[in-house]
Amino acid sequence: MRLKPTPLVETSLVFSIAWLISLVLSVFATNDFNAALGMASGIAILYLMLSYTIWAVAGAIFRSKSHRIRFFVNLTITSLISIAVPIFVDAQLKSEALTRSYILMSLIYFFASGIAAGLTYFLLTRPKKQRD
């Protein structure tokens, strides 16, 4: 299946696939579906909503670039957010247990968003193959 590669389609695909993957990874990390659902909801609120906005703006800026460049821009934004959130949370809370929780959420967010971006940019919205 190939979808039209517009910035909002790509962003929405990455967001939705990343949330599903983060739910699955949270289940494996916590071994409790209710806790995993809470963690995946926290990831959606804290990480993915912020990412969605930045991904959409960056997608509009890099609209004319190749899908590989848009993929790496998406991955760069994901990396910066996954590093920045635990730093800001730790600076405010000063709680080791909460910091560990946010680091785990950041790791899950990073891997889920990276996999989702790969699926989106190289499988679901890949460019048409050129005929010789």
VOGU-3710 file (C-alpha; in Angstrom, 3 decimals, decimal comma):
1> mrlkptplve> 0,000/0,000/0,000  1,363/3,395/-0,933  -0,104/6,563/0,548  0,421/10,098/-0,742  3,504/11,507/1,032  2,197/14,794/2,412  3,572/16,157/5,711  0,384/15,546/7,699  -0,145/12,036/6,313  3,433/11,105/7,204
11> tslvfsiawl> 3,147/12,702/10,646  -0,163/11,008/11,393  1,169/7,623/10,305  4,268/7,963/12,465  2,169/9,083/15,446  -0,355/6,255/15,247  2,153/3,495/14,532  4,471/4,788/17,275  1,633/4,715/19,812  0,778/1,112/18,937
21> islvlsvfat> 4,417/0,050/19,128  4,876/1,928/22,413  1,888/0,045/23,843  3,397/-3,295/22,834  6,849/-2,352/24,177  5,274/-1,071/27,410  3,520/-4,400/27,908  6,861/-6,186/27,596  8,579/-3,675/29,893  5,986/-3,746/32,696
31> ndfnaalgma> 4,402/-7,226/32,357  1,067/-5,605/33,277  -1,411/-4,431/30,671  -2,985/-1,737/32,853  0,400/-0,248/33,741  1,435/-0,516/30,090  -1,704/1,299/28,986  -0,936/4,078/31,457  2,655/4,267/30,270  1,621/4,331/26,592
41> sgiailylml> -0,892/7,087/27,368  1,836/9,037/29,157  4,099/8,621/26,142  1,313/9,857/23,875  0,637/12,921/26,012  4,181/13,854/26,980  6,164/12,846/23,902  3,998/12,158/20,868  1,757/15,233/21,036  4,803/17,510/21,158
51> sytiwavaga> 6,490/15,458/18,455  3,418/15,571/16,222  3,511/19,363/16,132  7,239/19,563/15,471  7,123/16,727/12,897  4,315/18,495/11,020  6,139/21,833/10,930  9,416/20,182/9,883  7,537/18,118/7,299  6,122/21,285/5,766
61> ifrskshrir> 9,583/22,872/5,703  11,242/19,796/4,144  8,314/18,890/1,856  10,323/19,046/-1,364  13,260/16,995/-0,048  13,698/13,258/-0,597  12,074/10,701/1,682  15,464/9,827/3,187  16,082/13,407/4,299  12,559/13,658/5,738
71> ffvnltitsl> 13,170/10,374/7,585  16,399/11,671/9,133  14,759/14,983/10,083  12,011/12,994/11,806  14,592/10,829/13,576  16,558/13,908/14,673  13,462/15,479/16,215  12,647/12,180/17,936  16,174/11,928/19,322  16,184/15,470/20,662
81> isiavpifvd> 12,838/15,044/22,392  13,766/11,669/23,881  16,913/13,218/25,362  15,394/16,528/26,459  12,297/15,333/28,328  14,082/13,287/31,039  16,585/16,111/31,559  13,832/18,677/32,090  11,794/16,321/34,272  14,805/15,455/36,429
91> aqlksealtr> 15,630/19,137/36,872  12,114/19,787/38,184  11,310/16,653/40,218  14,629/15,548/41,758  13,180/12,058/42,263  15,254/9,067/41,221  12,253/6,747/40,796  10,405/9,174/38,521  13,567/9,881/36,559  13,996/6,142/35,910
101> syilmsliyf> 10,395/5,961/34,764  10,860/8,861/32,352  14,084/7,356/31,019  12,221/4,093/30,318  9,422/6,045/28,645  12,003/7,932/26,557  13,618/4,699/25,406  10,257/3,211/24,475  9,296/6,440/22,691  12,586/6,545/20,775
111> fasgiaaglt> 12,433/2,945/19,555  8,711/3,091/18,774  9,029/6,355/16,844  12,126/5,157/15,006  10,419/1,958/13,885  7,254/3,876/12,980  9,246/6,417/10,952  11,052/3,636/9,119  7,785/1,911/8,269  6,183/5,182/7,211
121> yflltrpkkq> 8,953/6,602/5,057  10,259/3,388/3,490  7,134/1,239/3,230  3,864/3,154/3,447  4,758/6,430/1,705  7,778/5,375/-0,317  8,285/7,173/-3,614  7,075/5,632/-6,850  9,615/3,465/-8,614  11,020/5,057/-11,752
131> rd> 10,501/3,109/-14,975  13,427/2,854/-17,350
//
